[in-house]
Amino acid sequence: MSDEEPVDPMPQIRKDCVKTCPGPLANYEACKERIKDKPGVSCEIWYYELHHCVDKCVAPKIFAATKE
């Protein structure tokens, strides 16, 4: 058995997968810019749309990286 700490690939996979979702990312960033100075307003729907796209990209990659 190796004494090395295992490295979690998830953060890097998520970062790489954000690049595959330019539309949802642009929508989320535009929303954040629009509401910057408006208290009580959120971009929650755009956030979830972005992460739904990212999750669809991440799932097959993270399962491929998982050892049994």
N, CA, C and O atoms as CSV, one atom per row, in Angstrom:
chain,resi,resn,atom,element,x,y,z
A,1,MET,N,N,0.827,-1.179,0.000
A,1,MET,CA,C,0.000,0.000,0.000
A,1,MET,C,C,0.877,1.251,0.000
A,1,MET,O,O,1.912,1.290,0.666
A,2,SER,N,N,0.468,2.247,-0.733
A,2,SER,CA,C,1.236,3.476,-0.853
A,2,SER,C,C,0.966,4.401,0.335
A,2,SER,O,O,-0.148,4.466,0.856
A,3,ASP,N,N,2.022,5.115,0.749
A,3,ASP,CA,C,1.878,6.068,1.848
A,3,ASP,C,C,1.418,7.434,1.374
A,3,ASP,O,O,1.181,8.322,2.192
A,4,GLU,N,N,1.287,7.616,0.072
A,4,GLU,CA,C,0.871,8.908,-0.468
A,4,GLU,C,C,-0.620,9.137,-0.237
A,4,GLU,O,O,-1.434,8.216,-0.294
A,5,GLU,N,N,-0.940,10.393,0.025
A,5,GLU,CA,C,-2.348,10.771,0.148
A,5,GLU,C,C,-3.003,10.709,-1.228
A,5,GLU,O,O,-2.419,11.172,-2.207
A,6,PRO,N,N,-4.181,10.157,-1.315
A,6,PRO,CA,C,-4.861,10.156,-2.610
A,6,PRO,C,C,-5.244,11.583,-3.019
A,6,PRO,O,O,-5.549,12.423,-2.172
A,7,VAL,N,N,-5.222,11.835,-4.308
A,7,VAL,CA,C,-5.559,13.151,-4.836
A,7,VAL,C,C,-6.976,13.090,-5.393
A,7,VAL,O,O,-7.305,12.213,-6.192
A,8,ASP,N,N,-7.794,14.018,-4.968
A,8,ASP,CA,C,-9.172,14.087,-5.446
A,8,ASP,C,C,-9.173,14.754,-6.823
A,8,ASP,O,O,-8.807,15.924,-6.932
A,9,PRO,N,N,-9.578,14.034,-7.881
A,9,PRO,CA,C,-9.572,14.614,-9.219
A,9,PRO,C,C,-10.763,15.534,-9.485
A,9,PRO,O,O,-10.775,16.244,-10.490
A,10,MET,N,N,-11.749,15.533,-8.617
A,10,MET,CA,C,-12.989,16.274,-8.860
A,10,MET,C,C,-12.787,17.774,-9.094
A,10,MET,O,O,-13.355,18.299,-10.052
A,11,PRO,N,N,-12.014,18.494,-8.277
A,11,PRO,CA,C,-11.870,19.937,-8.524
A,11,PRO,C,C,-11.320,20.252,-9.917
A,11,PRO,O,O,-11.799,21.177,-10.575
A,12,GLN,N,N,-10.329,19.499,-10.368
A,12,GLN,CA,C,-9.759,19.755,-11.683
A,12,GLN,C,C,-10.734,19.369,-12.796
A,12,GLN,O,O,-10.824,20.066,-13.808
A,13,ILE,N,N,-11.456,18.277,-12.620
A,13,ILE,CA,C,-12.442,17.860,-13.623
A,13,ILE,C,C,-13.537,18.909,-13.732
A,13,ILE,O,O,-13.940,19.263,-14.840
A,14,ARG,N,N,-14.027,19.415,-12.603
A,14,ARG,CA,C,-15.051,20.470,-12.626
A,14,ARG,C,C,-14.541,21.707,-13.354
A,14,ARG,O,O,-15.247,22.285,-14.180
A,15,LYS,N,N,-13.319,22.107,-13.047
A,15,LYS,CA,C,-12.723,23.284,-13.682
A,15,LYS,C,C,-12.645,23.094,-15.201
A,15,LYS,O,O,-12.965,24.004,-15.965
A,16,ASP,N,N,-12.223,21.915,-15.622
A,16,ASP,CA,C,-12.135,21.623,-17.055
A,16,ASP,C,C,-13.515,21.591,-17.704
A,16,ASP,O,O,-13.676,22.021,-18.847
A,17,CYS,N,N,-14.500,21.087,-16.985
A,17,CYS,CA,C,-15.842,20.959,-17.542
A,17,CYS,C,C,-16.572,22.300,-17.669
A,17,CYS,O,O,-17.464,22.428,-18.508
A,18,VAL,N,N,-16.219,23.282,-16.871
A,18,VAL,CA,C,-16.852,24.599,-16.998
A,18,VAL,C,C,-16.611,25.142,-18.400
A,18,VAL,O,O,-17.467,25.828,-18.959
A,19,LYS,N,N,-15.445,24.836,-18.971
A,19,LYS,CA,C,-15.107,25.295,-20.318
A,19,LYS,C,C,-16.019,24.703,-21.385
A,19,LYS,O,O,-16.130,25.257,-22.479
A,20,THR,N,N,-16.674,23.584,-21.079
A,20,THR,CA,C,-17.559,22.945,-22.056
A,20,THR,C,C,-18.974,23.515,-22.003
A,20,THR,O,O,-19.850,23.066,-22.741
A,21,CYS,N,N,-19.202,24.494,-21.141
A,21,CYS,CA,C,-20.533,25.081,-20.950
A,21,CYS,C,C,-20.493,26.598,-21.168
A,21,CYS,O,O,-20.819,27.355,-20.253
A,22,PRO,N,N,-20.105,27.050,-22.349
A,22,PRO,CA,C,-19.956,28.506,-22.545
A,22,PRO,C,C,-21.272,29.274,-22.460
A,22,PRO,O,O,-21.290,30.397,-21.955
A,23,GLY,N,N,-22.370,28.700,-22.940
A,23,GLY,CA,C,-23.660,29.388,-22.885
A,23,GLY,C,C,-24.139,29.624,-21.460
A,23,GLY,O,O,-24.394,30.766,-21.078
A,24,PRO,N,N,-24.265,28.563,-20.670
A,24,PRO,CA,C,-24.687,28.754,-19.277
A,24,PRO,C,C,-23.723,29.622,-18.468
A,24,PRO,O,O,-24.151,30.386,-17.602
A,25,LEU,N,N,-22.428,29.506,-18.747
A,25,LEU,CA,C,-21.454,30.333,-18.033
A,25,LEU,C,C,-21.656,31.805,-18.388
A,25,LEU,O,O,-21.628,32.663,-17.507
A,26,ALA,N,N,-21.858,32.098,-19.657
A,26,ALA,CA,C,-22.076,33.484,-20.087
A,26,ALA,C,C,-23.353,34.041,-19.474
A,26,ALA,O,O,-23.380,35.195,-19.047
A,27,ASN,N,N,-24.413,33.235,-19.424
A,27,ASN,CA,C,-25.676,33.675,-18.813
A,27,ASN,C,C,-25.483,33.994,-17.335
A,27,ASN,O,O,-25.983,35.005,-16.842
A,28,TYR,N,N,-24.758,33.132,-16.632
A,28,TYR,CA,C,-24.530,33.335,-15.193
A,28,TYR,C,C,-23.680,34.576,-14.951
A,28,TYR,O,O,-23.995,35.385,-14.079
A,29,GLU,N,N,-22.607,34.727,-15.716
A,29,GLU,CA,C,-21.737,35.897,-15.550
A,29,GLU,C,C,-22.488,37.188,-15.877
A,29,GLU,O,O,-22.322,38.188,-15.178
A,30,ALA,N,N,-23.317,37.181,-16.935
A,30,ALA,CA,C,-24.098,38.365,-17.301
A,30,ALA,C,C,-25.088,38.719,-16.194
A,30,ALA,O,O,-25.280,39.892,-15.877
A,31,CYS,N,N,-25.708,37.706,-15.615
A,31,CYS,CA,C,-26.657,37.937,-14.524
A,31,CYS,C,C,-25.942,38.543,-13.323
A,31,CYS,O,O,-26.438,39.495,-12.720
A,32,LYS,N,N,-24.781,37.999,-12.974
A,32,LYS,CA,C,-24.028,38.546,-11.839
A,32,LYS,C,C,-23.695,40.014,-12.067
A,32,LYS,O,O,-23.755,40.822,-11.140
A,33,GLU,N,N,-23.347,40.353,-13.293
A,33,GLU,CA,C,-23.017,41.746,-13.613
A,33,GLU,C,C,-24.257,42.642,-13.504
A,33,GLU,O,O,-24.178,43.762,-13.000
A,34,ARG,N,N,-25.403,42.138,-13.981
A,34,ARG,CA,C,-26.642,42.916,-13.945
A,34,ARG,C,C,-27.099,43.224,-12.529
A,34,ARG,O,O,-27.612,44.311,-12.263
A,35,ILE,N,N,-26.917,42.279,-11.623
A,35,ILE,CA,C,-27.467,42.444,-10.275
A,35,ILE,C,C,-26.432,42.892,-9.254
A,35,ILE,O,O,-26.713,42.915,-8.056
A,36,LYS,N,N,-25.264,43.241,-9.706
A,36,LYS,CA,C,-24.153,43.579,-8.814
A,36,LYS,C,C,-24.561,44.542,-7.697
A,36,LYS,O,O,-24.170,44.346,-6.546
A,37,ASP,N,N,-25.320,45.552,-8.008
A,37,ASP,CA,C,-25.691,46.558,-7.007
A,37,ASP,C,C,-27.163,46.511,-6.619
A,37,ASP,O,O,-27.726,47.517,-6.187
A,38,LYS,N,N,-27.782,45.353,-6.773
A,38,LYS,CA,C,-29.205,45.215,-6.450
A,38,LYS,C,C,-29.381,44.209,-5.314
A,38,LYS,O,O,-29.355,43.001,-5.549
A,39,PRO,N,N,-29.557,44.687,-4.109
A,39,PRO,CA,C,-29.727,43.757,-2.977
A,39,PRO,C,C,-31.033,42.970,-3.087
A,39,PRO,O,O,-32.045,43.474,-3.576
A,40,GLY,N,N,-30.981,41.743,-2.629
A,40,GLY,CA,C,-32.177,40.909,-2.602
A,40,GLY,C,C,-32.472,40.191,-3.907
A,40,GLY,O,O,-33.483,39.496,-4.011
A,41,VAL,N,N,-31.609,40.345,-4.906
A,41,VAL,CA,C,-31.798,39.697,-6.194
A,41,VAL,C,C,-30.717,38.635,-6.337
A,41,VAL,O,O,-29.596,38.827,-5.867
A,42,SER,N,N,-31.045,37.503,-6.986
A,42,SER,CA,C,-30.041,36.454,-7.139
A,42,SER,C,C,-30.018,35.920,-8.568
A,42,SER,O,O,-30.917,36.179,-9.368
A,43,CYS,N,N,-28.988,35.184,-8.852
A,43,CYS,CA,C,-28.825,34.512,-10.146
A,43,CYS,C,C,-28.938,33.007,-9.952
A,43,CYS,O,O,-28.295,32.228,-10.655
A,44,GLU,N,N,-29.748,32.616,-9.010
A,44,GLU,CA,C,-29.846,31.210,-8.637
A,44,GLU,C,C,-30.178,30.310,-9.820
A,44,GLU,O,O,-29.563,29.255,-9.976
A,45,ILE,N,N,-31.126,30.696,-10.648
A,45,ILE,CA,C,-31.525,29.828,-11.765
A,45,ILE,C,C,-30.380,29.652,-12.749
A,45,ILE,O,O,-30.195,28.565,-13.296
A,46,TRP,N,N,-29.601,30.723,-12.982
A,46,TRP,CA,C,-28.463,30.624,-13.903
A,46,TRP,C,C,-27.353,29.784,-13.286
A,46,TRP,O,O,-26.652,29.057,-13.990
A,47,TYR,N,N,-27.195,29.886,-11.971
A,47,TYR,CA,C,-26.199,29.080,-11.263
A,47,TYR,C,C,-26.522,27.596,-11.415
A,47,TYR,O,O,-25.643,26.792,-11.728
A,48,TYR,N,N,-27.768,27.242,-11.196
A,48,TYR,CA,C,-28.171,25.836,-11.321
A,48,TYR,C,C,-28.060,25.349,-12.753
A,48,TYR,O,O,-27.696,24.197,-12.987
A,49,GLU,N,N,-28.367,26.205,-13.712
A,49,GLU,CA,C,-28.239,25.823,-15.118
A,49,GLU,C,C,-26.772,25.524,-15.453
A,49,GLU,O,O,-26.474,24.540,-16.131
A,50,LEU,N,N,-25.877,26.364,-14.982
A,50,LEU,CA,C,-24.448,26.151,-15.212
A,50,LEU,C,C,-23.990,24.844,-14.574
A,50,LEU,O,O,-23.305,24.048,-15.216
A,51,HIS,N,N,-24.358,24.622,-13.338
A,51,HIS,CA,C,-23.888,23.418,-12.655
A,51,HIS,C,C,-24.544,22.152,-13.176
A,51,HIS,O,O,-23.958,21.074,-13.075
A,52,HIS,N,N,-25.717,22.253,-13.718
A,52,HIS,CA,C,-26.336,21.094,-14.370
A,52,HIS,C,C,-25.496,20.699,-15.590
A,52,HIS,O,O,-25.221,19.518,-15.804
A,53,CYS,N,N,-25.099,21.679,-16.373
A,53,CYS,CA,C,-24.258,21.433,-17.542
A,53,CYS,C,C,-22.909,20.837,-17.118
A,53,CYS,O,O,-22.444,19.862,-17.708
A,54,VAL,N,N,-22.297,21.422,-16.108
A,54,VAL,CA,C,-21.005,20.934,-15.627
A,54,VAL,C,C,-21.137,19.505,-15.109
A,54,VAL,O,O,-20.283,18.665,-15.396
A,55,ASP,N,N,-22.178,19.222,-14.362
A,55,ASP,CA,C,-22.379,17.876,-13.814
A,55,ASP,C,C,-22.522,16.825,-14.909
A,55,ASP,O,O,-22.045,15.701,-14.758
A,56,LYS,N,N,-23.176,17.188,-16.009
A,56,LYS,CA,C,-23.317,16.243,-17.122
A,56,LYS,C,C,-21.961,15.909,-17.726
A,56,LYS,O,O,-21.756,14.793,-18.202
A,57,CYS,N,N,-21.049,16.846,-17.713
A,57,CYS,CA,C,-19.691,16.621,-18.212
A,57,CYS,C,C,-18.855,15.843,-17.192
A,57,CYS,O,O,-18.074,14.966,-17.561
A,58,VAL,N,N,-19.023,16.166,-15.924
A,58,VAL,CA,C,-18.202,15.581,-14.857
A,58,VAL,C,C,-18.518,14.105,-14.640
A,58,VAL,O,O,-17.601,13.309,-14.437
A,59,ALA,N,N,-19.774,13.727,-14.679
A,59,ALA,CA,C,-20.184,12.375,-14.279
A,59,ALA,C,C,-19.380,11.260,-14.953
A,59,ALA,O,O,-18.799,10.432,-14.250
A,60,PRO,N,N,-19.324,11.207,-16.279
A,60,PRO,CA,C,-18.575,10.091,-16.873
A,60,PRO,C,C,-17.078,10.146,-16.561
A,60,PRO,O,O,-16.429,9.105,-16.457
A,61,LYS,N,N,-16.539,11.329,-16.416
A,61,LYS,CA,C,-15.102,11.463,-16.152
A,61,LYS,C,C,-14.753,11.044,-14.738
A,61,LYS,O,O,-13.732,10.390,-14.522
A,62,ILE,N,N,-15.577,11.405,-13.777
A,62,ILE,CA,C,-15.258,11.063,-12.393
A,62,ILE,C,C,-15.445,9.561,-12.147
A,62,ILE,O,O,-14.694,8.954,-11.385
A,63,PHE,N,N,-16.449,8.971,-12.797
A,63,PHE,CA,C,-16.624,7.532,-12.636
A,63,PHE,C,C,-15.513,6.763,-13.323
A,63,PHE,O,O,-15.127,5.693,-12.853
A,64,ALA,N,N,-14.986,7.283,-14.430
A,64,ALA,CA,C,-13.862,6.646,-15.099
A,64,ALA,C,C,-12.607,6.716,-14.249
A,64,ALA,O,O,-11.760,5.825,-14.317
A,65,ALA,N,N,-12.477,7.774,-13.444
A,65,ALA,CA,C,-11.302,7.966,-12.592
A,65,ALA,C,C,-11.416,7.206,-11.269
A,65,ALA,O,O,-10.426,7.082,-10.549
A,66,THR,N,N,-12.599,6.699,-10.938
A,66,THR,CA,C,-12.824,6.009,-9.675
A,66,THR,C,C,-12.306,4.567,-9.763
A,66,THR,O,O,-12.615,3.834,-10.702
A,67,LYS,N,N,-11.527,4.193,-8.778
A,67,LYS,CA,C,-11.017,2.826,-8.724
A,67,LYS,C,C,-11.946,1.981,-7.870
A,67,LYS,O,O,-12.560,2.459,-6.916
A,68,GLU,N,N,-12.030,0.728,-8.235
A,68,GLU,CA,C,-12.881,-0.180,-7.448
A,68,GLU,C,C,-12.135,-0.707,-6.261
A,68,GLU,O,O,-12.686,-1.485,-5.482
